[in-house]
Amino acid sequence: MSLKCYALSKKSYNWIHKILIDFYTFSKGTIEKDRLIDYAQYLFTKYPAYSTRHKHFVYIRNFITHLSRTRDEPFISSLLVYFEMPKVRREVKLLTSRIITQDDVRNALAMIQHSALPGKTKQNYCCAILFLAYSGQRVITASRITVGQFRDALNQSPPVLIVQAKQDKIRLEHYVPLHPFIVPNLIAGIEGRSSDECLFSYEGLKQWLSRNPVPLSQTKGNLQQKDLRKFFEQKSDEIGFADANKNFIMSHGVSSINWTSYKQFLPENVYARYMVCWGSVGL
């Protein structure tokens, strides 16, 4: 399994490991028709979430296919017909139910500033929220960006961060303009820190928001780090930043052949277009 998982993220590796342990425990190491049928029914009982069940079906089917190839036993792969994800009709939501506003972001910043957290922790959490809100990056991507990368970006004119392919979910190297509003926070955040450190504490902020919920003003629920990506998307629509530059910055919806074979961006152009729309947005 280690070889098959080489170069995968820790999160993906943990999912595969968990699913294989679950499958082995249930099947007791035996793969046969009745066990597979029972296991499929077991998944629908244990895991109500569609995405979790889907992961189990995908990884277990891949595992069975791998076994049939490595052991040169085609019979094993013929069992896959008994372990297929049922076709279900899923509701299609036209609009997201979570609306994130500037007030929600400001409330989170204010709660952190008025908390009993140490000064450096406050600064780091506020800087993380501002960076996510002004850039629309995935939380996991932001957690992988190093102090050195921010330092290099701040030394350029205009200040544009380069997110490396290995740091991005879909492996797209892309540019992220650094809004003037967050530049002072970033300068303070990287001061005195080693270049190979990751700047933001993803787990720390996640736990703090869990213990200190920030209610959303327009919908039910509390603010989460991943909501800041939604804020960037929704605010961009509101202010007219809806072109290819926005998708490139977010690394979102960029998998078509039009993107992989034709489009190209220069950091100064991405920054200029970003500032036309986002330059006057204050948090």
BALOBA-1460 file (C-alpha; in Angstrom, 3 decimals):
// residues 283
<rec num="1" residu="m" x="0.000" y="0.000" z="0.000"/>
<rec num="2" residu="s" x="2.846" y="2.380" z="0.777"/>
<rec num="3" residu="l" x="4.106" y="2.281" z="-2.796"/>
<rec num="4" residu="k" x="0.627" y="2.898" z="-4.245"/>
<rec num="5" residu="c" x="0.200" y="5.886" z="-1.912"/>
<rec num="6" residu="y" x="3.575" y="7.410" z="-2.725"/>
<rec num="7" residu="a" x="3.400" y="11.221" z="-3.094"/>
<rec num="8" residu="l" x="-0.238" y="11.378" z="-1.981"/>
<rec num="9" residu="s" x="-1.195" y="13.923" z="0.658"/>
<rec num="10" residu="k" x="-1.400" y="12.776" z="4.264"/>
<rec num="11" residu="k" x="-5.164" y="13.265" z="4.197"/>
<rec num="12" residu="s" x="-5.592" y="10.996" z="1.150"/>
<rec num="13" residu="y" x="-3.254" y="8.390" z="2.640"/>
<rec num="14" residu="n" x="-5.234" y="8.364" z="5.901"/>
<rec num="15" residu="w" x="-8.510" y="7.902" z="4.009"/>
<rec num="16" residu="i" x="-7.164" y="4.911" z="2.052"/>
<rec num="17" residu="h" x="-5.677" y="3.354" z="5.189"/>
<rec num="18" residu="k" x="-8.925" y="3.797" z="7.141"/>
<rec num="19" residu="i" x="-11.065" y="2.308" z="4.352"/>
<rec num="20" residu="l" x="-8.827" y="-0.737" z="3.861"/>
<rec num="21" residu="i" x="-8.787" y="-1.446" z="7.603"/>
<rec num="22" residu="d" x="-12.580" y="-1.138" z="7.666"/>
<rec num="23" residu="f" x="-12.924" y="-3.501" z="4.712"/>
<rec num="24" residu="y" x="-10.469" y="-6.059" z="6.105"/>
<rec num="25" residu="t" x="-12.182" y="-6.042" z="9.511"/>
<rec num="26" residu="f" x="-15.581" y="-6.653" z="7.930"/>
<rec num="27" residu="s" x="-14.494" y="-9.238" z="5.339"/>
<rec num="28" residu="k" x="-11.982" y="-10.996" z="7.615"/>
<rec num="29" residu="g" x="-9.598" y="-11.122" z="4.660"/>
<rec num="30" residu="t" x="-11.970" y="-13.006" z="2.360"/>
<rec num="31" residu="i" x="-13.249" y="-11.526" z="-0.898"/>
<rec num="32" residu="e" x="-16.325" y="-13.249" z="-2.253"/>
<rec num="33" residu="k" x="-19.732" y="-12.422" z="-3.687"/>
<rec num="34" residu="d" x="-21.770" y="-12.564" z="-0.466"/>
<rec num="35" residu="r" x="-19.177" y="-10.633" z="1.567"/>
<rec num="36" residu="l" x="-19.117" y="-7.830" z="-1.004"/>
<rec num="37" residu="i" x="-22.920" y="-7.589" z="-1.106"/>
<rec num="38" residu="d" x="-23.076" y="-7.493" z="2.705"/>
<rec num="39" residu="y" x="-20.307" y="-4.900" z="2.854"/>
<rec num="40" residu="a" x="-22.145" y="-2.619" z="0.418"/>
<rec num="41" residu="q" x="-25.266" y="-2.805" z="2.596"/>
<rec num="42" residu="y" x="-23.138" y="-2.185" z="5.685"/>
<rec num="43" residu="l" x="-21.754" y="1.031" z="4.154"/>
<rec num="44" residu="f" x="-25.252" y="2.427" z="3.615"/>
<rec num="45" residu="t" x="-26.100" y="1.678" z="7.231"/>
<rec num="46" residu="k" x="-22.931" y="3.067" z="8.793"/>
<rec num="47" residu="y" x="-22.225" y="6.094" z="6.571"/>
<rec num="48" residu="p" x="-25.190" y="8.391" z="5.808"/>
<rec num="49" residu="a" x="-22.999" y="10.873" z="3.911"/>
<rec num="50" residu="y" x="-22.856" y="10.224" z="0.151"/>
<rec num="51" residu="s" x="-19.248" y="11.416" z="-0.197"/>
<rec num="52" residu="t" x="-17.986" y="8.997" z="2.470"/>
<rec num="53" residu="r" x="-19.760" y="6.008" z="0.908"/>
<rec num="54" residu="h" x="-18.484" y="7.033" z="-2.520"/>
<rec num="55" residu="k" x="-14.868" y="7.047" z="-1.260"/>
<rec num="56" residu="h" x="-15.330" y="3.520" z="0.117"/>
<rec num="57" residu="f" x="-16.707" y="2.186" z="-3.154"/>
<rec num="58" residu="v" x="-13.986" y="3.837" z="-5.256"/>
<rec num="59" residu="y" x="-11.027" y="2.733" z="-3.136"/>
<rec num="60" residu="i" x="-12.273" y="-0.806" z="-2.504"/>
<rec num="61" residu="r" x="-13.016" y="-1.342" z="-6.213"/>
<rec num="62" residu="n" x="-9.515" y="-0.083" z="-7.030"/>
<rec num="63" residu="f" x="-8.077" y="-2.458" z="-4.418"/>
<rec num="64" residu="i" x="-9.945" y="-5.463" z="-5.861"/>
<rec num="65" residu="t" x="-8.815" y="-4.552" z="-9.380"/>
<rec num="66" residu="h" x="-5.224" y="-4.293" z="-8.125"/>
<rec num="67" residu="l" x="-5.461" y="-7.742" z="-6.529"/>
<rec num="68" residu="s" x="-6.755" y="-9.339" z="-9.730"/>
<rec num="69" residu="r" x="-3.823" y="-7.880" z="-11.688"/>
<rec num="70" residu="t" x="-1.041" y="-8.642" z="-9.243"/>
<rec num="71" residu="r" x="-2.251" y="-12.196" z="-8.597"/>
<rec num="72" residu="d" x="-3.157" y="-12.811" z="-12.240"/>
<rec num="73" residu="e" x="-6.637" y="-14.029" z="-11.275"/>
<rec num="74" residu="p" x="-9.308" y="-12.470" z="-13.547"/>
<rec num="75" residu="f" x="-11.994" y="-14.125" z="-11.405"/>
<rec num="76" residu="i" x="-11.362" y="-11.558" z="-8.662"/>
<rec num="77" residu="s" x="-12.211" y="-8.623" z="-10.922"/>
<rec num="78" residu="s" x="-15.425" y="-10.379" z="-11.999"/>
<rec num="79" residu="l" x="-16.682" y="-9.900" z="-8.426"/>
<rec num="80" residu="l" x="-16.831" y="-6.136" z="-8.972"/>
<rec num="81" residu="v" x="-20.284" y="-6.515" z="-10.504"/>
<rec num="82" residu="y" x="-21.558" y="-7.255" z="-6.983"/>
<rec num="83" residu="f" x="-19.948" y="-4.149" z="-5.501"/>
<rec num="84" residu="e" x="-21.198" y="-1.125" z="-7.401"/>
<rec num="85" residu="m" x="-22.455" y="2.206" z="-6.127"/>
<rec num="86" residu="p" x="-26.249" y="2.221" z="-6.644"/>
<rec num="87" residu="k" x="-27.606" y="4.852" z="-8.998"/>
<rec num="88" residu="v" x="-29.518" y="7.406" z="-6.957"/>
<rec num="89" residu="r" x="-31.300" y="10.600" z="-7.844"/>
<rec num="90" residu="r" x="-29.696" y="13.448" z="-5.949"/>
<rec num="91" residu="e" x="-31.194" y="16.855" z="-5.351"/>
<rec num="92" residu="v" x="-29.625" y="19.629" z="-7.369"/>
<rec num="93" residu="k" x="-29.314" y="22.868" z="-5.441"/>
<rec num="94" residu="l" x="-29.396" y="25.939" z="-7.617"/>
<rec num="95" residu="l" x="-27.758" y="28.184" z="-5.014"/>
<rec num="96" residu="t" x="-25.556" y="27.618" z="-1.986"/>
<rec num="97" residu="s" x="-27.329" y="27.893" z="1.348"/>
<rec num="98" residu="r" x="-24.323" y="29.608" z="2.967"/>
<rec num="99" residu="i" x="-23.992" y="33.332" z="2.392"/>
<rec num="100" residu="i" x="-20.828" y="34.903" z="3.799"/>
<rec num="101" residu="t" x="-20.709" y="38.687" z="4.156"/>
<rec num="102" residu="q" x="-18.088" y="41.274" z="5.016"/>
<rec num="103" residu="d" x="-19.734" y="41.673" z="8.420"/>
<rec num="104" residu="d" x="-19.153" y="37.960" z="9.135"/>
<rec num="105" residu="v" x="-15.443" y="38.325" z="8.381"/>
<rec num="106" residu="r" x="-15.210" y="41.526" z="10.433"/>
<rec num="107" residu="n" x="-16.999" y="39.885" z="13.374"/>
<rec num="108" residu="a" x="-14.479" y="37.035" z="13.362"/>
<rec num="109" residu="l" x="-11.571" y="39.485" z="13.318"/>
<rec num="110" residu="a" x="-13.104" y="41.505" z="16.163"/>
<rec num="111" residu="m" x="-13.686" y="38.410" z="18.307"/>
<rec num="112" residu="i" x="-10.085" y="37.342" z="17.876"/>
<rec num="113" residu="q" x="-8.787" y="40.827" z="18.697"/>
<rec num="114" residu="h" x="-10.879" y="40.951" z="21.902"/>
<rec num="115" residu="s" x="-10.008" y="37.413" z="22.973"/>
<rec num="116" residu="a" x="-7.507" y="36.366" z="25.624"/>
<rec num="117" residu="l" x="-5.162" y="34.847" z="23.045"/>
<rec num="118" residu="p" x="-1.456" y="35.825" z="23.129"/>
<rec num="119" residu="g" x="-0.585" y="38.770" z="20.894"/>
<rec num="120" residu="k" x="1.344" y="36.742" z="18.305"/>
<rec num="121" residu="t" x="-1.451" y="34.180" z="18.059"/>
<rec num="122" residu="k" x="-4.020" y="36.921" z="17.534"/>
<rec num="123" residu="q" x="-1.898" y="38.395" z="14.782"/>
<rec num="124" residu="n" x="-1.454" y="35.021" z="13.076"/>
<rec num="125" residu="y" x="-5.155" y="34.110" z="13.189"/>
<rec num="126" residu="c" x="-6.261" y="37.521" z="11.910"/>
<rec num="127" residu="c" x="-3.659" y="37.390" z="9.153"/>
<rec num="128" residu="a" x="-4.876" y="33.930" z="8.103"/>
<rec num="129" residu="i" x="-8.505" y="35.079" z="7.931"/>
<rec num="130" residu="l" x="-7.600" y="38.167" z="5.923"/>
<rec num="131" residu="f" x="-5.429" y="36.208" z="3.508"/>
<rec num="132" residu="l" x="-8.164" y="33.632" z="2.884"/>
<rec num="133" residu="a" x="-10.845" y="36.298" z="2.504"/>
<rec num="134" residu="y" x="-8.816" y="38.436" z="0.087"/>
<rec num="135" residu="s" x="-7.439" y="35.539" z="-1.979"/>
<rec num="136" residu="g" x="-10.069" y="32.784" z="-2.018"/>
<rec num="137" residu="q" x="-7.461" y="30.077" z="-1.470"/>
<rec num="138" residu="r" x="-8.383" y="26.663" z="-0.156"/>
<rec num="139" residu="v" x="-7.568" y="26.283" z="3.532"/>
<rec num="140" residu="i" x="-5.283" y="23.314" z="2.880"/>
<rec num="141" residu="t" x="-3.408" y="25.328" z="0.247"/>
<rec num="142" residu="a" x="-2.920" y="28.300" z="2.559"/>
<rec num="143" residu="s" x="-1.630" y="26.001" z="5.316"/>
<rec num="144" residu="r" x="1.191" y="24.795" z="3.016"/>
<rec num="145" residu="i" x="2.534" y="28.214" z="2.001"/>
<rec num="146" residu="t" x="5.850" y="29.052" z="3.637"/>
<rec num="147" residu="v" x="7.214" y="32.221" z="5.169"/>
<rec num="148" residu="g" x="9.845" y="32.297" z="2.439"/>
<rec num="149" residu="q" x="7.199" y="32.361" z="-0.293"/>
<rec num="150" residu="f" x="5.452" y="35.318" z="1.316"/>
<rec num="151" residu="r" x="8.800" y="37.046" z="1.831"/>
<rec num="152" residu="d" x="9.664" y="36.634" z="-1.845"/>
<rec num="153" residu="a" x="6.246" y="37.936" z="-2.888"/>
<rec num="154" residu="l" x="6.484" y="41.012" z="-0.663"/>
<rec num="155" residu="n" x="9.874" y="41.865" z="-2.172"/>
<rec num="156" residu="q" x="8.343" y="42.049" z="-5.643"/>
<rec num="157" residu="s" x="6.464" y="44.891" z="-7.284"/>
<rec num="158" residu="p" x="3.593" y="44.278" z="-7.521"/>
<rec num="159" residu="p" x="3.428" y="41.820" z="-4.605"/>
<rec num="160" residu="v" x="2.220" y="38.532" z="-6.110"/>
<rec num="161" residu="l" x="2.534" y="35.184" z="-4.338"/>
<rec num="162" residu="i" x="3.346" y="32.071" z="-6.377"/>
<rec num="163" residu="v" x="1.510" y="28.989" z="-5.109"/>
<rec num="164" residu="q" x="3.455" y="25.893" z="-6.138"/>
<rec num="165" residu="a" x="1.745" y="23.013" z="-7.914"/>
<rec num="166" residu="k" x="2.504" y="20.600" z="-5.062"/>
<rec num="167" residu="q" x="0.720" y="22.927" z="-2.617"/>
<rec num="168" residu="d" x="-2.504" y="23.084" z="-4.636"/>
<rec num="169" residu="k" x="-5.344" y="20.560" z="-4.537"/>
<rec num="170" residu="i" x="-5.540" y="20.237" z="-8.326"/>
<rec num="171" residu="r" x="-1.769" y="20.690" z="-8.805"/>
<rec num="172" residu="l" x="-2.052" y="24.065" z="-10.546"/>
<rec num="173" residu="e" x="0.754" y="26.550" z="-10.015"/>
<rec num="174" residu="h" x="-0.927" y="29.943" z="-9.847"/>
<rec num="175" residu="y" x="-0.520" y="33.574" z="-8.824"/>
<rec num="176" residu="v" x="-2.174" y="35.181" z="-5.802"/>
<rec num="177" residu="p" x="-2.131" y="39.008" z="-5.585"/>
<rec num="178" residu="l" x="-1.492" y="40.297" z="-2.069"/>
<rec num="179" residu="h" x="-3.997" y="43.013" z="-1.270"/>
<rec num="180" residu="p" x="-2.457" y="46.212" z="0.175"/>
<rec num="181" residu="f" x="-4.747" y="45.894" z="3.182"/>
<rec num="182" residu="i" x="-3.052" y="42.664" z="4.338"/>
<rec num="183" residu="v" x="0.541" y="43.527" z="3.438"/>
<rec num="184" residu="p" x="1.318" y="45.102" z="6.881"/>
<rec num="185" residu="n" x="-0.118" y="42.009" z="8.609"/>
<rec num="186" residu="l" x="2.012" y="39.714" z="6.451"/>
<rec num="187" residu="i" x="5.154" y="41.752" z="7.105"/>
<rec num="188" residu="a" x="4.543" y="41.523" z="10.846"/>
<rec num="189" residu="g" x="3.729" y="37.807" z="10.581"/>
<rec num="190" residu="i" x="6.931" y="36.782" z="8.794"/>
<rec num="191" residu="e" x="9.284" y="38.952" z="10.851"/>
<rec num="192" residu="g" x="11.942" y="36.877" z="12.581"/>
<rec num="193" residu="r" x="10.633" y="33.566" z="11.269"/>
<rec num="194" residu="s" x="12.471" y="30.906" z="9.296"/>
<rec num="195" residu="s" x="11.798" y="30.826" z="5.556"/>
<rec num="196" residu="d" x="10.917" y="27.126" z="5.525"/>
<rec num="197" residu="e" x="8.168" y="27.481" z="8.159"/>
<rec num="198" residu="c" x="4.517" y="27.444" z="7.157"/>
<rec num="199" residu="l" x="3.066" y="30.836" z="8.063"/>
<rec num="200" residu="f" x="-0.448" y="29.906" z="9.194"/>
<rec num="201" residu="s" x="-1.654" y="27.611" z="11.955"/>
<rec num="202" residu="y" x="-4.546" y="25.819" z="10.258"/>
<rec num="203" residu="e" x="-5.404" y="23.485" z="13.158"/>
<rec num="204" residu="g" x="-5.043" y="26.199" z="15.772"/>
<rec num="205" residu="l" x="-7.505" y="28.564" z="14.070"/>
<rec num="206" residu="k" x="-9.880" y="25.677" z="13.340"/>
<rec num="207" residu="q" x="-10.014" y="24.723" z="17.018"/>
<rec num="208" residu="w" x="-10.405" y="28.343" z="18.124"/>
<rec num="209" residu="l" x="-13.385" y="28.902" z="15.812"/>
<rec num="210" residu="s" x="-14.901" y="25.673" z="17.102"/>
<rec num="211" residu="r" x="-14.599" y="26.827" z="20.718"/>
<rec num="212" residu="n" x="-15.585" y="30.426" z="19.927"/>
<rec num="213" residu="p" x="-18.350" y="30.234" z="17.287"/>
<rec num="214" residu="v" x="-18.906" y="33.269" z="15.056"/>
<rec num="215" residu="p" x="-22.599" y="33.207" z="13.965"/>
<rec num="216" residu="l" x="-23.288" y="33.987" z="10.320"/>
<rec num="217" residu="s" x="-25.439" y="37.069" z="9.830"/>
<rec num="218" residu="q" x="-27.456" y="35.948" z="6.783"/>
<rec num="219" residu="t" x="-27.806" y="32.178" z="7.227"/>
<rec num="220" residu="k" x="-27.802" y="29.573" z="9.971"/>
<rec num="221" residu="g" x="-24.539" y="28.208" z="11.276"/>
<rec num="222" residu="n" x="-21.155" y="29.547" z="12.317"/>
<rec num="223" residu="l" x="-18.200" y="30.788" z="10.316"/>
<rec num="224" residu="q" x="-15.591" y="28.199" z="9.305"/>
<rec num="225" residu="q" x="-12.245" y="28.726" z="7.620"/>
<rec num="226" residu="k" x="-13.495" y="27.166" z="4.375"/>
<rec num="227" residu="d" x="-16.310" y="29.748" z="4.272"/>
<rec num="228" residu="l" x="-13.758" y="32.445" z="3.453"/>
<rec num="229" residu="r" x="-13.278" y="30.897" z="0.007"/>
<rec num="230" residu="k" x="-17.036" y="31.227" z="-0.479"/>
<rec num="231" residu="f" x="-16.816" y="34.847" z="0.665"/>
<rec num="232" residu="f" x="-14.204" y="35.606" z="-1.976"/>
<rec num="233" residu="e" x="-16.311" y="33.954" z="-4.681"/>
<rec num="234" residu="q" x="-19.534" y="35.676" z="-3.643"/>
<rec num="235" residu="k" x="-17.921" y="39.075" z="-3.147"/>
<rec num="236" residu="s" x="-16.159" y="38.757" z="-6.527"/>
<rec num="237" residu="d" x="-19.518" y="38.224" z="-8.213"/>
<rec num="238" residu="e" x="-20.880" y="41.297" z="-6.443"/>
<rec num="239" residu="i" x="-18.037" y="43.594" z="-7.530"/>
<rec num="240" residu="g" x="-17.701" y="42.266" z="-11.067"/>
<rec num="241" residu="f" x="-14.553" y="40.175" z="-10.692"/>
<rec num="242" residu="a" x="-15.904" y="37.202" z="-12.608"/>
<rec num="243" residu="d" x="-13.385" y="36.590" z="-15.386"/>
<rec num="244" residu="a" x="-10.616" y="34.042" z="-15.962"/>
<rec num="245" residu="n" x="-8.262" y="35.927" z="-13.622"/>
<rec num="246" residu="k" x="-10.525" y="35.196" z="-10.659"/>
<rec num="247" residu="n" x="-10.705" y="31.479" z="-11.503"/>
<rec num="248" residu="f" x="-6.936" y="31.365" z="-11.962"/>
<rec num="249" residu="i" x="-6.295" y="33.003" z="-8.581"/>
<rec num="250" residu="m" x="-8.694" y="30.565" z="-6.885"/>
<rec num="251" residu="s" x="-7.472" y="27.544" z="-8.895"/>
<rec num="252" residu="h" x="-11.133" y="26.810" z="-9.530"/>
<rec num="253" residu="g" x="-12.857" y="25.504" z="-12.661"/>
<rec num="254" residu="v" x="-9.629" y="25.392" z="-14.658"/>
<rec num="255" residu="s" x="-9.549" y="21.808" z="-15.927"/>
<rec num="256" residu="s" x="-10.814" y="22.234" z="-19.491"/>
<rec num="257" residu="i" x="-8.552" y="22.013" z="-22.564"/>
<rec num="258" residu="n" x="-9.052" y="25.757" z="-22.987"/>
<rec num="259" residu="w" x="-7.107" y="26.221" z="-19.745"/>
<rec num="260" residu="t" x="-4.497" y="23.518" z="-20.182"/>
<rec num="261" residu="s" x="-3.603" y="24.407" z="-23.786"/>
<rec num="262" residu="y" x="-4.398" y="28.057" z="-24.448"/>
<rec num="263" residu="k" x="-4.634" y="30.391" z="-21.456"/>
<rec num="264" residu="q" x="-1.616" y="32.150" z="-19.960"/>
<rec num="265" residu="f" x="-1.214" y="34.784" z="-17.243"/>
<rec num="266" residu="l" x="1.433" y="37.282" z="-16.207"/>
<rec num="267" residu="p" x="1.667" y="38.234" z="-12.513"/>
<rec num="268" residu="e" x="1.490" y="41.993" z="-13.155"/>
<rec num="269" residu="n" x="-1.649" y="41.576" z="-15.279"/>
<rec num="270" residu="v" x="-3.345" y="39.342" z="-12.728"/>
<rec num="271" residu="y" x="-2.552" y="41.877" z="-9.994"/>
<rec num="272" residu="a" x="-3.795" y="44.834" z="-12.033"/>
<rec num="273" residu="r" x="-7.119" y="43.190" z="-12.881"/>
<rec num="274" residu="y" x="-7.557" y="42.043" z="-9.272"/>
<rec num="275" residu="m" x="-6.976" y="45.552" z="-7.913"/>
<rec num="276" residu="v" x="-9.484" y="47.103" z="-10.345"/>
<rec num="277" residu="c" x="-12.208" y="45.164" z="-8.573"/>
<rec num="278" residu="w" x="-10.863" y="44.356" z="-5.092"/>
<rec num="279" residu="g" x="-8.738" y="47.460" z="-4.491"/>
<rec num="280" residu="s" x="-11.456" y="49.375" z="-2.625"/>
<rec num="281" residu="v" x="-12.795" y="46.429" z="-0.595"/>
<rec num="282" residu="g" x="-11.928" y="46.887" z="3.075"/>
<rec num="283" residu="l" x="-12.334" y="44.458" z="5.948"/>
